[in-house]
Amino acid sequence: MVRTIGISLLVLSSFLLARQQDSVLNTGDPAPNFFLRLLDGGEFYSRDYYGQPRDFPRSRKERNPTVISFFATWCGPCRKEIPELERLQERYPGIKFFLVNVAENGETLAAYLKTNPVRLPVLMDRYGKTAERFRVMDPVQSVAVLPTLVMIRKNGTVHFFKKGYSEGDEAKIEEQLLAMVGSD
C-alpha cells in the first residue's frame, strides 16, 4: 500500500512538472507569430518585427529585438512593470516594446488609460488567443499569470520568458535586454 502511494505521488509529481514545463516558452524556442489590432485600430503583425518577414510589398522588413508584456487593467504587478518598460524603451530605442492587453474590451482599456496613460503601443488580445499561444495561462489553474514578459531576438527565437513581476525585477530585465542585444 505504501509503495503504491509512493508510486502514485511520483507519477503525479512528474505529470505536474511536465505541465509546468509546458507552461513556459524556453530560450531558443520559436516565438509564435500573431496578428492583433492596436488600441487605436491599427494592425500589428509580429512578422513585421521579428523572424521571417511577410511577403507583402509594404510590410516592414527591418528586424528588431522585441519585448512583449501581457497585462490587464486589474493587475497590480502589471502597473508596476509598465513604467519600468517605458524607461527601458527610452534607453534602448532599437528594441521594440509592446503591451498586449489580455481579454478586456476596448472601452475598459480606454477608461483605464485615461487615468493611467502609457507611451508604449497597446495591442488588444480581446479573446486571449495570443496569450494562449505565448503560454501566459497557468495550465493547472487555467488562469492568466500577469504580467508575462517575453523577449524575442530578431531571428524570431525566444531570448527570455518571465511570469509575474516583483520590485527589483527591472534590473534582471535590463540585464537580459543587454544580453539579447549582444547576441543579435
Residue pairs with C-beta under 8 A, 6 or more apart in sequence:
16 140
19 139
19 140
20 139
20 140
22 135
22 139
23 135
23 137
23 138
23 139
24 135
24 161
24 163
25 31
25 134
25 135
25 150
25 158
25 161
26 158
26 161
27 157
27 158
27 159
27 160
27 161
28 157
28 158
29 157
29 158
30 51
30 156
30 157
30 158
31 46
31 50
31 51
31 134
31 150
31 152
31 156
31 157
31 158
32 46
32 130
32 133
32 134
33 45
33 46
33 47
33 51
33 156
34 46
34 130
34 133
35 43
35 44
35 45
35 46
36 44
36 100
36 123
36 124
36 125
36 130
37 43
37 44
37 123
37 124
38 44
38 121
38 122
38 123
38 124
39 101
39 106
39 109
39 110
39 113
39 122
39 123
39 124
44 98
44 121
44 123
45 54
45 59
46 66
47 53
47 54
47 59
48 54
48 59
48 60
49 60
49 63
49 64
49 66
49 96
50 63
50 64
50 65
50 66
50 152
50 153
50 154
50 155
50 156
51 63
51 155
51 156
52 156
53 59
53 60
53 61
53 63
63 154
63 155
64 94
64 95
64 96
64 154
65 94
65 95
65 96
65 151
65 152
65 153
65 154
65 159
65 177
65 180
65 181
65 184
66 95
66 96
66 97
66 98
66 151
66 152
67 85
67 88
67 95
67 96
67 97
67 98
67 149
67 150
67 151
67 152
67 177
68 98
68 99
68 100
68 134
68 149
68 150
68 152
69 78
69 81
69 82
69 85
69 97
69 98
69 99
69 100
69 147
69 148
69 149
69 150
70 100
70 102
70 125
70 131
70 134
70 136
70 144
70 146
70 147
70 148
70 149
70 150
71 78
71 81
71 82
71 99
71 100
71 101
71 102
71 146
71 147
72 78
72 101
72 102
72 103
72 104
72 144
72 146
73 101
73 104
73 108
73 109
73 112
73 116
75 146
75 147
77 146
77 147
77 164
77 165
77 166
78 146
78 147
78 165
79 116
80 165
80 167
81 147
81 149
81 165
81 169
82 99
82 118
82 120
84 169
84 170
84 173
85 97
85 99
85 120
85 173
86 97
86 118
86 119
86 120
87 170
88 95
88 97
88 170
88 173
88 174
88 177
89 95
89 97
89 119
89 120
92 177
92 181
94 181
95 177
95 180
95 181
97 120
97 121
98 120
98 121
98 122
98 123
99 118
99 120
99 121
99 122
99 123
100 122
100 123
100 124
100 125
100 130
100 131
101 109
101 122
101 123
101 124
101 125
102 125
102 128
102 131
102 136
102 144
102 146
103 125
103 126
103 127
103 128
103 131
103 144
104 126
105 126
106 124
106 126
109 122
109 124
113 122
123 130
125 131
128 136
128 137
128 144
131 137
131 144
131 148
134 148
134 150
135 148
135 161
136 144
136 145
136 146
136 148
136 163
137 143
137 144
137 145
138 144
138 145
145 163
145 164
147 163
147 164
147 165
148 161
148 162
148 163
148 164
149 160
149 161
149 162
149 163
149 165
149 173
150 158
150 160
150 161
151 158
151 159
151 160
151 161
151 176
151 177
151 180
152 158
152 159
153 159
153 180
153 183
153 184
154 184
155 184
159 176
159 179
159 180
159 183
160 176
160 179
160 180
162 169
162 172
162 173
